[in-house]
Amino acid sequence: MSLKDNNPMTHTLQFEDKEIILIGTAHVSKESVELVASVIEEVKPDTVAVELCASRFDSLRQKNKWQNMDIIKVIRDKKAFLLLANLMLASFQKRIAQKLDVKPGEEMIKAIEAGEAIGAHIHLADRDIRITLSRTWRLMGLKDKFKILFQLLLSMGEVEDISEEDIEKMKQTDVLESLLAEVGQSLPVLKDVLITERDRYLANKIRRAPGKKIVAAVGAGHVPGIKQFWDQEIDMAKLEELPPKGKLVSFLKWGIPISIIALFIAGFFGGGIDTGRDMIGWWILANGVLAGLGALIALAHPLTILSSVLAAPLTSLNPMLAAGWVSGLVEAFSRRPKVLDLERLPEDILSVKGFWRNKVTRILLVVAFTNLGSTLGTLVAIPLMLNVWS
């Protein structure tokens, strides 16, 4: 009895002269691990395609990947929040996997190992997770971004709070989809980027894999979409491009600093030197104190907190800078991560305490909380300045 023909989780597809055996896996299931290995050993395909991108593949295969990370470069490239979000997702996945006594991504690892054992080509079929996250972020409004952040923070809770019903749902989706499912119900664009776009991307990458006999392991939740788009023309370039920033974001990026400067000028010329001076005073106080408070919440170095207080009133008036980038760099130089911090990163991200204890993740928290404090400082300062002027 052939596994590929008699298992409801396997599907045989044709494309040109290729035969593709599509396996729908549960990302937190031992049964899926065994199924993937058995099918590959039975079929002996030319190629094994897996639902991984290069960065996720590296994170699974390269145990010392974190030791090569340049945290200063991450901050300079404005990717601190993206890395923090990735670490939170990794934390959630690892804790769920531990609860079920499986390794994160074990079915994909087994697919790769089984493929390599028979000399098959390994084909990475998923879109880069960084593109997926960036497209999601760009296409969301401010309110929905706060919802996403809230979901990520909730994911840092204990896995004991997650019900068996929730775990069953996770067996049909990937970690990102599980975490953001609630938001996705009220935000169609989120479902489109996380699921529909990736269904199309996976379909095209799998059918274009080299060889005439291919086994592809993907999350079970993607199987219906892959089959739906199997015979359709797919524009891969469009799926990989980053959409332009929204007009509202561009307006706020430049409009708020220009408006604040206009208020300063109006204060000096309309109300006199005292009024203008008081308005500047409130601006510096609100921005500096709240940005410094954000750094303090992240347990930053005293010099970092001071840099946050001094930088925020200036960076808030410069659309090209952010207080968190300044404080993050100061924290990185003041408490430079050691090899031990990088080695312990996979374990430290498993708990809230570990996020604050590890120097790498603490730097990312400093960036995030300082920027949040500076943003709140701007919102608080504006009415205070208007009150002085009136």
Secondary structure, DSSP 8 states (H G I E B T S, - for coil): --HHHH-TTEEEEEETTEEEEEEEE-TT-HHHHHHHHHHHHHH--SEEEES--HHHHHHHH-TTGGGG--HHHHHHTT-HHHHHHHHHHHHHHHHHHHHTT--TTHHHHHHHHHHHHTT-EEEE-S--HHHHHHHHHHHS-HHHHHHHHHHHHHTTS-GGGS-HHHHHHHTTS-HHHHHHHHHHHH-HHHHIIIIIHHHHHHHHHHHTSSSSEEEEEEEGGGHHHHHHHTTS---HHHHHS-----HHHHHHHHHHHHHHHHHHHHIIIII-HHHHHHHHHHHHHHHHHHHHHHHHHTT--HHHHHHHHHHHHHHTT-TT--HHHHHHHHHHHHT---HHHHHHHHHHTTSHHHHHHSHHHHHHHHHHHHHHHHHHHHHHHHHHHHHHH-
